[in-house]
Amino acid sequence: MKIIICGAGEVGFSLAKYLASEDMQVTVIDDNINRLKKITNAIDVRSIIGRSYNPKILLEAGAENADLLISVSENDESNILSCQISKILFNLPNTIARIREKELLEAKWISLFSNDGLKVDNIISPENEVANMLARLVAVSGAHDLISFAEDKVRLIGLKLDEDCPVLDTPLSQLTELFPDLNTTIVLMMRDNKVFIPNKMEQLQAHDDIYMIADSKNTKRTLSVFGKKLIDSRKIIIIGAGIVAINIAKILEINEPEASVTIIENDKNQAEQAAMQLEKANVLLGDAVEKEIMSEAQISEADIVFSVTNSDEINTLVSILSKKAGAKNCYALLNDDKYLPVIPYLDIDGIISPRELTVSRVLKYIRKAIVSDVHEIKDGSAEIIEFQIKEGSSLAGTEISKSKLPDNTFIGAIVRENRVLSPNGKTVIELGDKIIMCLLHDAIQKVEDFLLEDNQLI
Protein backbone atom coordinates (compact mmCIF):
# COMPACT_ATOMS: atom_id res chain seq x y z
CA MET A 1 0.00 0.00 0.00
CA LYS A 2 1.25 3.49 -0.93
CA ILE A 3 0.51 6.08 1.76
CA ILE A 4 1.10 9.84 1.91
CA ILE A 5 1.29 11.43 5.37
CA CYS A 6 0.91 15.21 5.53
CA GLY A 7 2.45 16.58 8.72
CA ALA A 8 5.65 15.42 10.42
CA GLY A 9 4.73 16.24 14.02
CA GLU A 10 4.43 13.62 16.77
CA VAL A 11 1.26 12.11 15.29
CA GLY A 12 2.70 12.01 11.76
CA PHE A 13 5.96 10.54 13.07
CA SER A 14 4.13 7.76 14.90
CA LEU A 15 1.97 6.92 11.91
CA ALA A 16 4.99 6.84 9.60
CA LYS A 17 6.92 4.63 12.01
CA TYR A 18 4.11 2.12 12.44
CA LEU A 19 3.04 1.94 8.80
CA ALA A 20 6.64 1.66 7.58
CA SER A 21 7.14 -1.25 9.99
CA GLU A 22 4.42 -3.07 8.05
CA ASP A 23 6.39 -2.65 4.81
CA MET A 24 4.06 0.00 3.42
CA GLN A 25 5.47 2.64 1.05
CA VAL A 26 5.26 5.85 3.08
CA THR A 27 5.94 9.41 1.90
CA VAL A 28 5.86 12.26 4.43
CA ILE A 29 5.20 15.91 3.48
CA ASP A 30 5.99 18.87 5.75
CA ASP A 31 7.20 22.44 5.33
CA ASN A 32 9.59 22.11 8.30
CA ILE A 33 12.94 20.61 7.32
CA ASN A 34 13.91 19.80 10.92
CA ARG A 35 10.79 17.68 11.49
CA LEU A 36 11.43 15.83 8.25
CA LYS A 37 15.05 15.17 9.21
CA LYS A 38 13.92 13.72 12.53
CA ILE A 39 11.65 11.27 10.70
CA THR A 40 14.09 10.26 7.94
CA ASN A 41 16.92 9.78 10.46
CA ALA A 42 14.77 7.30 12.39
CA ILE A 43 12.58 5.64 9.75
CA ASP A 44 13.07 4.39 6.20
CA VAL A 45 10.49 6.64 4.54
CA ARG A 46 10.54 9.16 1.72
CA SER A 47 10.22 12.83 2.66
CA ILE A 48 9.26 15.93 0.68
CA ILE A 49 9.50 19.51 1.95
CA GLY A 50 6.62 21.79 1.03
CA ARG A 51 2.97 22.55 1.74
CA SER A 52 0.83 19.44 1.52
CA TYR A 53 -2.01 21.17 -0.34
CA ASN A 54 0.31 22.29 -3.16
CA PRO A 55 -0.64 20.23 -6.26
CA LYS A 56 2.99 20.13 -7.41
CA ILE A 57 4.11 18.75 -4.03
CA LEU A 58 1.29 16.18 -4.00
CA LEU A 59 2.23 15.09 -7.51
CA GLU A 60 5.86 14.71 -6.45
CA ALA A 61 4.70 12.62 -3.48
CA GLY A 62 2.93 10.22 -5.86
CA ALA A 63 -0.69 11.21 -5.26
CA GLU A 64 -1.65 9.86 -8.70
CA ASN A 65 -0.86 6.29 -7.57
CA ALA A 66 -1.36 6.52 -3.81
CA ASP A 67 -3.90 4.38 -1.96
CA LEU A 68 -4.33 6.64 1.07
CA LEU A 69 -3.57 10.21 2.17
CA ILE A 70 -3.50 11.02 5.89
CA SER A 71 -3.26 14.71 6.76
CA VAL A 72 -2.38 15.21 10.44
CA SER A 73 -0.85 18.67 10.69
CA GLU A 74 -1.82 21.00 13.55
CA ASN A 75 -3.96 23.06 11.14
CA ASP A 76 -7.50 21.87 10.35
CA GLU A 77 -7.76 24.02 7.23
CA SER A 78 -4.53 22.62 5.80
CA ASN A 79 -5.67 19.05 6.52
CA ILE A 80 -9.04 19.56 4.83
CA LEU A 81 -7.50 21.31 1.82
CA SER A 82 -4.87 18.58 1.35
CA CYS A 83 -7.62 15.96 1.25
CA GLN A 84 -9.80 18.02 -1.10
CA ILE A 85 -7.06 18.71 -3.62
CA SER A 86 -5.84 15.11 -3.62
CA LYS A 87 -9.41 13.90 -4.33
CA ILE A 88 -10.25 16.52 -6.98
CA LEU A 89 -6.98 16.56 -8.92
CA PHE A 90 -5.68 13.04 -8.41
CA ASN A 91 -8.82 11.03 -7.59
CA LEU A 92 -7.06 9.60 -4.55
CA PRO A 93 -9.31 6.76 -3.31
CA ASN A 94 -9.13 7.31 0.46
CA THR A 95 -8.35 10.35 2.60
CA ILE A 96 -8.16 10.96 6.35
CA ALA A 97 -7.99 14.40 7.98
CA ARG A 98 -7.09 15.31 11.53
CA ILE A 99 -9.64 17.76 12.95
CA ARG A 100 -9.00 19.68 16.18
CA GLU A 101 -11.96 22.10 16.16
CA LYS A 102 -14.48 20.51 18.50
CA GLU A 103 -17.53 22.11 16.87
CA LEU A 104 -16.67 20.52 13.52
CA LEU A 105 -16.72 17.11 15.20
CA GLU A 106 -20.32 17.46 16.39
CA ALA A 107 -22.72 14.90 14.93
CA LYS A 108 -24.92 17.50 13.23
CA TRP A 109 -21.99 18.72 11.08
CA ILE A 110 -20.36 15.37 10.40
CA SER A 111 -21.92 15.16 6.91
CA LEU A 112 -19.52 17.94 5.90
CA PHE A 113 -16.79 15.31 5.79
CA SER A 114 -17.90 13.24 2.84
CA ASN A 115 -17.24 12.94 -0.86
CA ASP A 116 -20.26 15.14 -1.50
CA GLY A 117 -19.09 17.74 1.03
CA LEU A 118 -15.47 18.61 1.80
CA LYS A 119 -14.22 15.46 0.07
CA VAL A 120 -12.74 13.99 3.23
CA ASP A 121 -13.47 10.28 3.55
CA ASN A 122 -12.64 9.91 7.25
CA ILE A 123 -11.72 12.15 10.16
CA ILE A 124 -9.62 11.56 13.26
CA SER A 125 -9.15 13.64 16.40
CA PRO A 126 -6.32 12.60 18.75
CA GLU A 127 -7.65 15.08 21.30
CA ASN A 128 -11.11 13.48 21.20
CA GLU A 129 -9.67 9.97 21.36
CA VAL A 130 -7.65 10.86 24.47
CA ALA A 131 -10.57 12.60 26.18
CA ASN A 132 -12.90 9.67 25.53
CA MET A 133 -10.31 7.20 26.82
CA LEU A 134 -9.77 9.15 30.03
CA ALA A 135 -13.51 9.57 30.55
CA ARG A 136 -13.93 5.79 30.24
CA LEU A 137 -11.24 5.26 32.86
CA VAL A 138 -13.19 7.43 35.30
CA ALA A 139 -16.08 4.97 35.14
CA VAL A 140 -13.83 2.02 36.09
CA SER A 141 -10.80 3.39 37.91
CA GLY A 142 -7.80 1.13 38.40
CA ALA A 143 -7.22 0.29 34.74
CA HIS A 144 -4.87 2.11 32.38
CA ASP A 145 -6.63 0.97 29.19
CA LEU A 146 -10.29 0.34 28.53
CA ILE A 147 -11.33 -0.29 24.91
CA SER A 148 -14.71 -1.53 23.70
CA PHE A 149 -15.29 -4.22 21.04
CA ALA A 150 -18.40 -5.84 19.58
CA GLU A 151 -20.78 -2.96 20.36
CA ASP A 152 -19.30 -2.79 23.89
CA LYS A 153 -20.19 -6.40 24.70
CA VAL A 154 -16.47 -7.06 25.15
CA ARG A 155 -13.80 -4.84 26.66
CA LEU A 156 -10.03 -4.87 26.54
CA ILE A 157 -8.80 -3.99 30.03
CA GLY A 158 -5.19 -3.09 30.70
CA LEU A 159 -3.89 -2.86 34.24
CA LYS A 160 -0.71 -3.16 36.26
CA LEU A 161 -0.61 -5.69 39.10
CA ASP A 162 0.18 -4.25 42.53
CA GLU A 163 2.20 -6.06 45.19
CA ASP A 164 -0.99 -6.72 47.15
CA CYS A 165 -2.86 -8.20 44.18
CA PRO A 166 -4.76 -11.20 45.61
CA VAL A 167 -4.07 -13.52 42.67
CA LEU A 168 -0.27 -13.22 42.44
CA ASP A 169 1.64 -16.48 41.89
CA THR A 170 -1.51 -17.99 40.41
CA PRO A 171 -1.19 -19.90 37.10
CA LEU A 172 -3.60 -18.56 34.50
CA SER A 173 -5.24 -21.98 34.16
CA GLN A 174 -6.24 -21.82 37.84
CA LEU A 175 -7.85 -18.40 37.42
CA THR A 176 -10.46 -20.01 35.20
CA GLU A 177 -11.10 -22.66 37.88
CA LEU A 178 -11.30 -20.06 40.67
CA PHE A 179 -13.61 -17.74 38.73
CA PRO A 180 -15.44 -19.92 36.18
CA ASP A 181 -18.15 -17.34 35.42
CA LEU A 182 -15.87 -14.31 35.17
CA ASN A 183 -15.67 -14.69 31.39
CA THR A 184 -12.27 -12.99 31.27
CA THR A 185 -9.07 -14.07 29.52
CA ILE A 186 -5.58 -12.62 29.90
CA VAL A 187 -4.31 -12.35 26.33
CA LEU A 188 -1.13 -10.29 26.69
CA MET A 189 1.49 -9.53 29.34
CA MET A 190 4.44 -7.21 29.68
CA ARG A 191 7.19 -8.15 32.12
CA ASP A 192 10.69 -6.65 32.27
CA ASN A 193 9.89 -4.71 29.09
CA LYS A 194 9.10 -7.93 27.21
CA VAL A 195 5.66 -8.22 25.60
CA PHE A 196 4.32 -11.75 25.13
CA ILE A 197 1.19 -13.89 24.86
CA PRO A 198 1.14 -16.01 28.04
CA ASN A 199 0.54 -19.74 28.16
CA LYS A 200 -1.89 -21.25 30.63
CA MET A 201 0.87 -22.15 33.12
CA GLU A 202 2.19 -18.58 33.35
CA GLN A 203 2.05 -17.24 36.91
CA LEU A 204 1.12 -13.65 37.68
CA GLN A 205 3.79 -11.49 39.32
CA ALA A 206 3.78 -8.09 40.98
CA HIS A 207 4.28 -5.23 38.49
CA ASP A 208 3.15 -7.35 35.54
CA ASP A 209 1.31 -5.24 32.99
CA ILE A 210 -1.57 -7.38 31.75
CA TYR A 211 -4.27 -7.04 29.10
CA MET A 212 -7.53 -8.94 29.48
CA ILE A 213 -10.47 -9.46 27.16
CA ALA A 214 -13.55 -9.48 29.34
CA ASP A 215 -17.32 -9.65 29.19
CA SER A 216 -18.30 -5.98 29.64
CA LYS A 217 -20.94 -6.92 32.20
CA ASN A 218 -18.16 -8.22 34.47
CA THR A 219 -15.80 -5.24 34.17
CA LYS A 220 -16.02 -4.05 37.77
CA ARG A 221 -15.88 -7.57 39.20
CA THR A 222 -12.84 -8.32 37.04
CA LEU A 223 -11.03 -5.27 38.40
CA SER A 224 -11.96 -6.32 41.93
CA VAL A 225 -10.52 -9.83 41.41
CA PHE A 226 -7.17 -8.24 40.56
CA GLY A 227 -7.23 -6.02 43.63
CA LYS A 228 -8.34 -2.75 42.10
CA LYS A 229 -10.50 -0.75 44.48
CA LEU A 230 -13.55 0.81 42.87
CA ILE A 231 -14.41 4.44 43.53
CA ASP A 232 -17.96 5.50 44.33
CA SER A 233 -17.67 9.25 44.94
CA ARG A 234 -15.21 10.80 42.52
CA LYS A 235 -12.98 13.82 43.05
CA ILE A 236 -11.21 14.45 39.75
CA ILE A 237 -8.38 16.91 39.13
CA ILE A 238 -7.22 17.81 35.62
CA ILE A 239 -3.83 19.46 35.10
CA GLY A 240 -3.86 21.79 32.09
CA ALA A 241 -6.70 23.58 30.31
CA GLY A 242 -5.99 22.77 26.67
CA ILE A 243 -8.26 21.02 24.16
CA VAL A 244 -7.90 17.60 25.80
CA ALA A 245 -8.65 18.94 29.29
CA ILE A 246 -11.74 20.86 28.16
CA ASN A 247 -13.02 17.82 26.25
CA ILE A 248 -12.60 15.57 29.31
CA ALA A 249 -14.36 18.05 31.58
CA LYS A 250 -17.30 18.44 29.19
CA ILE A 251 -17.73 14.67 28.91
CA LEU A 252 -17.60 14.33 32.70
CA GLU A 253 -20.24 17.05 33.12
CA ILE A 254 -22.61 14.77 31.19
CA ASN A 255 -21.46 11.28 32.21
CA GLU A 256 -20.44 11.95 35.82
CA PRO A 257 -22.73 14.77 37.01
CA GLU A 258 -22.03 14.02 40.68
CA ALA A 259 -18.25 14.16 40.28
CA SER A 260 -16.23 17.09 41.60
CA VAL A 261 -13.94 18.35 38.80
CA THR A 262 -11.10 20.83 39.30
CA ILE A 263 -8.80 22.15 36.54
CA ILE A 264 -5.38 23.66 37.33
CA GLU A 265 -3.84 25.92 34.66
CA ASN A 266 -0.87 28.31 34.97
CA ASP A 267 -1.77 30.45 31.95
CA LYS A 268 -4.28 33.16 32.87
CA ASN A 269 -5.92 33.40 29.43
CA GLN A 270 -6.37 29.65 29.11
CA ALA A 271 -7.73 29.42 32.64
CA GLU A 272 -10.28 32.16 31.92
CA GLN A 273 -11.35 30.49 28.66
CA ALA A 274 -11.78 27.17 30.45
CA ALA A 275 -13.92 28.79 33.14
CA MET A 276 -16.18 30.33 30.47
CA GLN A 277 -16.58 27.05 28.54
CA LEU A 278 -17.39 24.82 31.50
CA GLU A 279 -20.51 24.89 33.64
CA LYS A 280 -19.50 22.92 36.74
CA ALA A 281 -15.73 22.57 36.89
CA ASN A 282 -13.71 24.68 39.30
CA VAL A 283 -10.74 26.33 37.56
CA LEU A 284 -7.64 27.28 39.58
CA LEU A 285 -4.90 29.56 38.25
CA GLY A 286 -1.45 28.34 39.29
CA ASP A 287 1.37 25.86 38.84
CA ALA A 288 0.36 22.29 39.69
CA VAL A 289 3.82 21.44 41.06
CA GLU A 290 3.64 24.16 43.73
CA LYS A 291 2.65 22.99 47.21
CA GLU A 292 0.18 25.83 47.71
CA ILE A 293 -1.80 24.97 44.59
CA MET A 294 -1.68 21.23 45.35
CA SER A 295 -3.03 22.00 48.80
CA GLU A 296 -5.74 24.35 47.51
CA ALA A 297 -6.86 21.75 44.95
CA GLN A 298 -6.75 19.03 47.64
CA ILE A 299 -4.77 16.70 45.40
CA SER A 300 -4.08 14.46 48.40
CA GLU A 301 -7.80 13.62 48.47
CA ALA A 302 -8.22 13.17 44.72
CA ASP A 303 -9.61 9.92 43.38
CA ILE A 304 -8.18 10.60 39.91
CA VAL A 305 -5.57 13.05 38.60
CA PHE A 306 -5.22 13.53 34.84
CA SER A 307 -2.06 15.41 33.78
CA VAL A 308 -2.74 16.53 30.20
CA THR A 309 -0.58 19.60 29.56
CA ASN A 310 1.52 19.97 26.39
CA SER A 311 4.65 19.06 28.35
CA ASP A 312 5.53 15.39 28.90
CA GLU A 313 7.97 16.45 31.62
CA ILE A 314 5.28 18.31 33.58
CA ASN A 315 2.75 15.51 33.12
CA THR A 316 5.20 12.92 34.41
CA LEU A 317 6.35 15.06 37.36
CA VAL A 318 2.84 16.08 38.42
CA SER A 319 1.66 12.46 38.29
CA ILE A 320 4.53 11.35 40.52
CA LEU A 321 3.99 14.21 43.00
CA SER A 322 0.22 13.68 43.07
CA LYS A 323 0.62 9.98 43.78
CA LYS A 324 3.14 10.74 46.52
CA ALA A 325 0.71 13.26 48.01
CA GLY A 326 -1.99 10.58 48.29
CA ALA A 327 -4.03 10.73 45.08
CA LYS A 328 -5.49 7.29 44.37
CA ASN A 329 -5.09 7.08 40.57
CA CYS A 330 -2.76 9.22 38.45
CA TYR A 331 -2.56 9.26 34.66
CA ALA A 332 -0.07 11.14 32.49
CA LEU A 333 -0.45 12.17 28.85
CA LEU A 334 2.77 11.48 26.91
CA ASN A 335 3.15 12.72 23.34
CA ASP A 336 6.72 11.50 22.92
CA ASP A 337 8.20 8.10 23.71
CA LYS A 338 11.48 9.14 25.33
CA TYR A 339 10.15 8.53 28.86
CA LEU A 340 8.56 5.17 28.12
CA PRO A 341 11.59 3.07 29.23
CA VAL A 342 11.44 4.52 32.77
CA ILE A 343 7.65 4.67 33.19
CA PRO A 344 7.39 1.06 34.55
CA TYR A 345 9.65 2.10 37.44
CA LEU A 346 7.58 5.16 38.38
CA ASP A 347 4.52 5.21 40.61
CA ILE A 348 2.09 6.24 37.87
CA ASP A 349 -1.12 4.31 37.25
CA GLY A 350 -1.34 4.83 33.53
CA ILE A 351 0.16 6.50 30.48
CA ILE A 352 -2.14 7.78 27.75
CA SER A 353 -0.61 8.06 24.30
CA PRO A 354 -2.36 10.16 21.63
CA ARG A 355 -0.02 8.56 19.11
CA GLU A 356 -1.15 5.05 19.95
CA LEU A 357 -4.84 5.96 19.91
CA THR A 358 -4.44 7.76 16.58
CA VAL A 359 -2.59 4.86 14.97
CA SER A 360 -5.39 2.55 16.11
CA ARG A 361 -8.01 4.82 14.55
CA VAL A 362 -6.12 4.97 11.24
CA LEU A 363 -5.68 1.19 11.22
CA LYS A 364 -9.48 0.82 11.36
CA TYR A 365 -9.76 2.63 8.07
CA ILE A 366 -6.83 0.81 6.46
CA ARG A 367 -8.10 -2.65 7.39
CA LYS A 368 -11.85 -2.09 7.35
CA ALA A 369 -12.32 -4.55 4.51
CA ILE A 370 -11.31 -7.49 6.65
CA VAL A 371 -11.67 -6.36 10.27
CA SER A 372 -14.40 -4.35 11.94
CA ASP A 373 -12.18 -2.95 14.68
CA VAL A 374 -8.50 -2.79 15.63
CA HIS A 375 -6.54 -1.34 18.52
CA GLU A 376 -2.77 -1.05 18.75
CA ILE A 377 -1.19 -1.57 22.18
CA LYS A 378 2.25 -1.27 23.71
CA ASP A 379 3.57 1.07 21.02
CA GLY A 380 2.80 -1.37 18.22
CA SER A 381 4.08 -4.52 19.95
CA ALA A 382 0.63 -6.07 19.57
CA GLU A 383 -2.87 -5.47 18.25
CA ILE A 384 -6.36 -6.48 19.24
CA ILE A 385 -8.63 -7.02 16.24
CA GLU A 386 -12.28 -7.90 15.74
CA PHE A 387 -13.64 -9.74 12.71
CA GLN A 388 -16.71 -11.79 11.86
CA ILE A 389 -16.96 -15.33 10.50
CA LYS A 390 -18.96 -15.16 7.29
CA GLU A 391 -20.44 -17.84 5.08
CA GLY A 392 -17.74 -19.73 3.21
CA SER A 393 -15.02 -18.97 5.75
CA SER A 394 -12.55 -21.82 6.28
CA LEU A 395 -12.72 -21.15 10.04
CA ALA A 396 -16.44 -21.95 10.32
CA GLY A 397 -16.99 -25.36 11.92
CA THR A 398 -13.34 -25.64 12.99
CA GLU A 399 -11.92 -26.13 16.48
CA ILE A 400 -9.60 -23.28 17.42
CA SER A 401 -6.72 -25.69 18.06
CA LYS A 402 -7.14 -27.15 14.56
CA SER A 403 -7.49 -23.84 12.74
CA LYS A 404 -4.69 -22.63 10.50
CA LEU A 405 -4.42 -19.26 12.18
CA PRO A 406 -0.79 -18.04 12.34
CA ASP A 407 1.37 -18.40 15.45
CA ASN A 408 1.54 -15.62 18.04
CA THR A 409 -2.22 -15.12 17.98
CA PHE A 410 -4.75 -15.66 20.76
CA ILE A 411 -8.54 -15.63 20.47
CA GLY A 412 -9.65 -13.97 23.70
CA ALA A 413 -13.40 -13.87 23.20
CA ILE A 414 -16.17 -14.93 20.84
CA VAL A 415 -19.47 -13.07 20.67
CA ARG A 416 -22.19 -15.48 19.53
CA GLU A 417 -25.82 -14.39 19.35
CA ASN A 418 -25.18 -11.61 21.89
CA ARG A 419 -23.46 -14.04 24.30
CA VAL A 420 -19.81 -13.58 25.23
CA LEU A 421 -17.77 -16.79 25.28
CA SER A 422 -14.27 -17.30 26.68
CA PRO A 423 -12.99 -19.93 24.24
CA ASN A 424 -10.40 -22.67 24.61
CA GLY A 425 -8.64 -24.88 22.08
CA LYS A 426 -11.66 -27.18 21.72
CA THR A 427 -14.15 -24.37 21.06
CA VAL A 428 -15.68 -24.72 17.60
CA ILE A 429 -15.91 -21.49 15.63
CA GLU A 430 -19.36 -20.98 14.12
CA LEU A 431 -20.82 -18.96 11.28
CA GLY A 432 -21.64 -15.42 12.42
CA ASP A 433 -19.23 -15.46 15.37
CA LYS A 434 -17.46 -12.22 16.16
CA ILE A 435 -13.85 -12.99 17.02
CA ILE A 436 -11.78 -10.74 19.28
CA MET A 437 -8.14 -11.72 18.86
CA CYS A 438 -4.77 -10.59 20.22
CA LEU A 439 -1.76 -10.86 17.94
CA LEU A 440 1.88 -9.89 18.28
CA HIS A 441 3.40 -7.51 15.77
CA ASP A 442 5.26 -10.19 13.80
CA ALA A 443 1.95 -11.98 13.17
CA ILE A 444 0.03 -8.95 11.90
CA GLN A 445 0.89 -9.32 8.22
CA LYS A 446 0.37 -13.10 8.36
CA VAL A 447 -3.07 -12.69 9.92
CA GLU A 448 -4.00 -9.99 7.41
CA ASP A 449 -2.96 -12.25 4.53
CA PHE A 450 -4.88 -15.16 6.08
CA LEU A 451 -8.07 -13.13 6.50
CA LEU A 452 -7.82 -11.66 3.00
CA GLU A 453 -7.49 -15.15 1.53
CA ASP A 454 -10.30 -16.38 3.77
CA ASN A 455 -12.56 -13.55 2.60
CA GLN A 456 -11.93 -14.48 -1.00
CA LEU A 457 -13.66 -17.78 -0.27
CA ILE A 458 -16.83 -15.92 0.66
N, C-alpha and C positions, 0 to 999 in steps of 0.2 A: 504494500500500500504506500502511495506517495502522499505525504502530508506536509502542508505549509503551516507554520506557526508564526503568527504576527505578534511580536512582543517578546522581549528577552529578559523580562523581570523574573522574580522568583517562581511565579506560576508557569511562565513560558519555559523556564529552565527545567522545572520538574517534569513538565509534559514532554519536552524534547528528550530528557534523560530516559524516561520510562519507555516512550515509543521507540527510541533508537535501540533500546535493549531488546526489543522484540523484532529486530531486524527490519524495521520500517524505514523507508527513505524519507528523512526529515530535512526540511529547509526552514531556517529561522530568519525572519526579517525584523530589523529594528533600526532606528536612526541613531542609536547610541553605540559607538564603536567599542567602548569598554565593556558593555553588557554582552556584546557579541563575542568579544575575546574571551570573556569568562566562560561562555558556553562552549566555544570551539576548543578551548584548552582542556576542557573536561570531558567532552562528548564528541564522538565521531559523527558530526552533522555538518551540513552545508549552511553557510551564513551569507546574508546579503544586507548591506547597509542601505537604508533608505526608508521612505514612508510607505507603509504597507498598503495604502489605498492608491498609490501611484501605479497606473496601468503598466508602465514600462518596468517597474520593479516587480510587479506580479508576474509579468511575462517572463522576466529573467529567472524568477523563482520556479517557473514551470507550471503556472496556473492552468495552462491549456490541457495538461495531462494529469493534473493532480486529482486525487480521490477525495481529499478533505482539506478544508482551510479552517484553522482555529485561531481566532483573533482575541488575544488576552492581554492587551495593553491596559494601562490605567485609565484610558480615555474611552468612554462609551461611544462617542461620536466616531472616533477613529475605527473602533471595532465594527460598528454597524456599516460604515462606509466601505471598509475592506471587504466585508461579506457581500455587500450590494454590487460592488464593481466586479468582483470575481465571478458572481452569478451572471451579471448582465453581459460582460465582455467575453468571459471565457467559459460560460455555462458549467461552472464547477459544480459537481453533483451534490456536495454536502458541505454546509458551512455551520460554524459554531461561533457565537460571539459572547464575550464576557460583558455582563451588564452590572454596573454598580448602583445606578440610580434606583432606589427602592420603589418609587412610584411606577416606573416602567415595568417592574416585576409583578405588579398587581394583576390579579386574574382578569379584570375587566379590560386590560390593555394588551393582554398576551397575544391576541390575534394580530397585533402589529408585526410580530416576528413570524412571518410566514412567507411563502413564495409569492403570495398575492399582495403582501404588505411591504415590509422593509427588506424582503428577500434574505432573511436569516432563517436557516432551517431549525436551529436549536440555540438555546441560550443557557449560559451557566453563570452562577454568581457565587464565588468562593465565600464572600461575606455572608450570604444567606445560608450556604451549606454549613458554615461554622456555627452560626447563630442557632440553626435548627438542631444541630448535634448537641450543643451545650444545653439547649432547652430540654432536649430528651433526657440528658443526664440528670437534670434537676428532678425529674419524675422518679428516677430510680438511682439515687445516689450510691456511690461505692464502685461503680463501673467507670472505665475510661473510654469505652466504645459501646455504642448501642445503635445497631443498624437493623432496619426492618426488611424482611423478605416475604414474598408470597402474601401480599396485601396485609402485612403486619401479623400474619399468623405465626411467623417464625422470626426470631431475633438473634442476631449475632451479638454476643455480650463479651466484651474484653475487660479483664480485671487482673490486678496484681495481688498475689496471695501474701497476706500478712503473716507474721510469725505466730500469731495466735489463731490462725485459720484452723477450724476443728477437723478438717479432713486431710491434714498433712500426713505424709508417709502412707497414704492410702493408694493402692494400685487402682487404675481407672476401671478395671473390670469389677472391682468390689463396689465402686460407687453406684454402678447399675443395680447391684444386689441390695445395697443399703437404701437406695431411693428408687425403687422400680417404677414409680409413677411420675418421676420428675420430668421425664421426656427431654433430657438435656444430654448433649454429647460434647466432650472436649475434642475439638478438631485440630487445634494448633497450640503450640507452646513456644515460649522463648525463655531460654535459660543460658546464662553466661554469654549473652549476645548471639546465641545460636537459635535459629528458627527451625522448628521441625514438626512433623505430624507424629504424635505419640502413638505407641502401640498400647495394647490393653494392659500390659504389665507395668507400664510407666507409673512411678510413684510421684505424687505431688510434693514439692518442696517449697519452703518459704522463699519469697521473692520471685517465684515463677510468674511469668506473664502468660496468662492463658486466654484462649478464645473458645467460647462455647456456642453451639447452635442449640437454641432452646425454644420450646413451645412458649409463645408470648404470654399465655395465660399463667405460666409458672415463673415469670421473670422475678418477682419479688422473693418468692420462695427459693429460687435458685441462688440469688444473692445471699440470702440468709444462710443457706447450707454452707456457703464458702466464707461465712463469718463477716459479711458486710452488714453493718447496722443500718436499718432504714430510718429515714427522717420523716417525722410527721409535720411538725411546724418548721417552716423554712425561713432562715435569715440568709439572704443572698447578697454578696458584695461583688460588684463589678469594677475592675480597675481599668480606667480608660473610658473615653466617651466618643470613640470613633463610630464608624458605620456598624461594625460588628457588635459593639456594646449597646448601641441604640436598638439594633434589631433584636438582640436577646431580651432587653428590657421590655420591648413592645410585645414580644411573644409571651413573656412571663405575666404581663398585665392581663392577658386573655386566659392563658392556661393555668396560671397559679395566682388567682386573685387574692388569696389570703397571705401570700408570701410578702415578706418585707424586703424590698430591694433598695440598695444604696449604691450609687455610682461615685467613684473618686476620680477626679480629673484635675491636672495641674495647669491646664491652659484655660484662662478665664473665658475666652470667647466660646471654646468648645463646651465648657461647663454650662454656660448660659444657654447655648443652643440645645443642649441635652435637656435642661430643665424646661424649656419651652415645648419640646417635642413629646415629653413624657407626662402622663397624668398622675401617676402614683409614686414613682421612684424619687428617692431623696438624693439630691446631687450635692456632693461636697467638693469645694475647691481646695486643692492641696496635693502634696506629694505623698503617695501611698507608702513610701519607705520611711517616712518620718513618724516617730513614736506618737506625736500629738494627734496626727490624722488617724493613725491606726487605732488609737484609743477612742477618738471621737466617733469613728465608724464602728467601734466595738468588734473589731476583727476577731478578737479572741473568742467571741460568742457566735461567730458565723458558722452556719451549716455548710455553706459552699462559697468559695472565692474563685471568681473567674478573672484571670489577668490577661487582658486582651488589648494591650497597647500596641503601638507599631514597633516597639523595641523588644526583641527576644531577651536581651539582658535584663531589662526591667521586669518582664513577665516571669522569668526564672527566679530572680531575686525576691520579688514580692511573694511568689508562691511559697518559697522556702521560709521567708519571715512569717508569713501568715500561718503556715503549718506549725512553726515553732511557737507562735503566740497562742495556739490552741484551736485554730479553725479546723473543722472536721474534714472537709474535702477541698483540695486546692488543685485547680487546673490552669495550665499555662498554654497560651497560644504561641507557637513557634513557626515562623515563616521560613527560617533557614534550617539547615540540618547540622550545623557545626557543633551544637550542644548535645545532639542525640547520644553520642557515646557515653556521656557522663550522667545523663538523665536517670538511668536505672539505679545509680548510687545516691540520688537525691531524694529527699522526703517530699515528693510531689505525687499526687494521686493520678494525674493524667496529663498527657500532652495532646493538644489538638493541632493538627496540621492542615492548614488550608490547601497546601499542595496535594496532600494525599486525597482529601475529599474531592478536589477538582479533577485529579487524574481519574478517580473512580467515576465521576459524572461523565467525563469524556469517553471512558471505556464503554459506558452504556450505549452511547451513540455509535461507536465504532463496531461493537459486536452485537447490535440489536437484532441482526438477522438470525442469530443462533442462540443468544441468551436473552432473557427478559430482564436480568439485573446482574450487576457486578460491583464488587467493592474491593479495592486494593487495601492491603494492610501491611504494616511493618515495612513502610517505605518500599513497597514493591516486592517484598520477599515472598508474598503469597496473595492469593485472591480468593474471594468467596463469590461463587456464581450461582445463578438460578436459571434452570431451563426446564422445559416441559417435554414429556415423552409423547410423541405424536404417532399417529397410525403409520405403520411401516418401519418404525424405528427398530434397529437390531437389538436394542436394550429391552424392549417390551417382552415380558415373559421370561426374563433371564434373572437368575440369582446374582446378587452383587458380586459374590466371590468368583463367579464364572463369567462375568462380563469382561470385555476386552478394553475396559477403560485403562488409560496409561497409569504407570506408577506415580507415586507421590501425589495421589488424589485420595480424598476421603469424603464419602457421602455422609453428611451430618444429620440430614432430615429429609423426609419425604412428606409432602402434603398430598393426601389422597381423599377426595370428596370432603374437603374441609376438615379432615382429621390430620393431626400432626403425628408422624411416626418417627421413632428413633430406630433406624435400621441396623441390622447386623449383616454378616456375610451371607446368611441364608435367606435374607429378605428378597422376595421376587419383585422386580420392578414391573409395574403395570401401566397399561395405556392410560394417558391422562395425568400420570403422576407429575408433580412438580418436584424437581430435585434441587436441593441446596447442597452445594459441594465446595469443599476447601481444596485448593491445589497450590503446590509450591511453584515458584517462578519458573523453574526449569521444565515444568509440565504444562505450562500455559499454552504454548504453541501446539504441543501434541494433542491436548484436549480440544483446542479450537479446530485442528485438522480432523480429529475424530468426529466432532459434532457436525462439521460441515459435510463430511462424507456420509454421516448418518442421516442428515437432513435430505441429502440427494436421493435417499431411498424412499422418501415420503412422497 
